[in-house]
Amino acid sequence: MIFEGQRAVDSRLGQIELSPEVQAVDQQLKSNPDNAQLWMERGLHLAAINMQQEAVEAFSNAIALEPFAGIFYRHRGHRYLACWEFEQARADFVTATRLIPEDWDVWYHLGLCHYLFGEYEKAAKAYRACYELSASDDKLIAVCDWYWMTLMRLGRKEEAQKLLDGIRTDMDAGANTAYYLQLLLYKGLKTPEELTQGVEDDLQAITRYYGLSNYYFFRGEMEKSNAVIDQILQLGDKKWNTAFGYLAARVDKCNRAALPANRENV
């Protein structure tokens, strides 16, 4: 664990009723308990109602039945991330890259795991593989944001700039509007104020604010960067403590004291 003594906290108070989707799968499992696909469906439905540990157990059952099905490791790894079990998540995504190497999501999430551990060289390799598998604007935008931050942390500014050169103003961001605006901020086509205006919910805010914190970080404006990190943690503690921007912000908060104060050479 990265955060000693801390885990993702389930916001449920007391016992909650399983969703109709989970109950329906459970009925099927009674007569077909060895069906790995049903266990995967159960895991996905449990994750949808924020029962992350239970989802991990469901995916583990699927893996026990079909240990060479990479998609099960991909989904369990995601749920491990949501539980702040980063070591287990990383192991699952590494396994998944060997079983389903053409899966974009596997490389994307493996890159995040390495990023959270500060393994930026490994993160860059994973993001490069993900970048090369990006067949649509929205996927390219999502990976470019994390890839850019990783390259900047490695001091590979020219490579980071080449990524930004490939970002156009007419791209279809789909659901990744936050990442798109962040990339436009890094390119100098948006201002911090434009990035943070019109945020619809806390999850969008966390995503955008994490990009903003890095923007200030690489400009050497540490006071502003730290203030934004604190905003992210305040928002995430309410509900979104599984958001990737929240996880990365908490890691940055823990590690920030060990980083050089002068970021001019980053």
Protein Blocks (a to p, Z undefined) as FASTA:
>chain_A
ZZghiacddfbgcjddddfklmmmmmmmmmmmmbmklmmmmmmmmmmnopaklmmmmmmm
mmmmmmmlmklmmmmmmmmmmnopaklmmmmmmmmmmmmmmbmklmmmmmmmmmmnopak
lmmmmmmmmmmmmcbfklmmmmmmmmmmmmmmnopamlmmmmmmmpcfkbcekjmlmmmm
mmmmmnopacfklmmgoiabfklmmmmmmmmmmmmmmnopaklmmmmmmmmmmmmmmmmm
mbfklmmmmmmmmmmmmpcfblklZZ
